[in-house]
């Protein structure tokens, strides 16, 4: 099995629904009313409910998982640029830009809605062939 190399690029898409926002809140315990209370959120900065930033960042994780090999997150820097509203679709890309040695790679990560970059960042991953993981 091959592993990720500079130049490899993948993407993942996910619609962000109110059900997914509520499930994420339940799983993580993040019950911020900006995500869960429509009346509260409507009176705030964003004029309505917004998704957890980490839910959009999770779509980046999905894109990373599609790179060749078994991908293990080592680090991730994120910048939350714009909110994601229920009903929007997030498309994340992972682009391997540099080999760091020892099967580690620097990956540019971006999540977008149709109109905006919503999460921008950079990850460091370890990419292993399946037979390396089994050993």
Protein Blocks (a to p, Z undefined) as FASTA:
>chain_A
ZZddehiacdddddddfklmmmmmmmnopacfklmmmklmmmmmnopacddfklmmmmmm
mmmmmpgcjdddfbdcdddfbdcdehiacddddddfbdebjhiacdddddddfkbcfbgc
ddddddddfklmmZZ
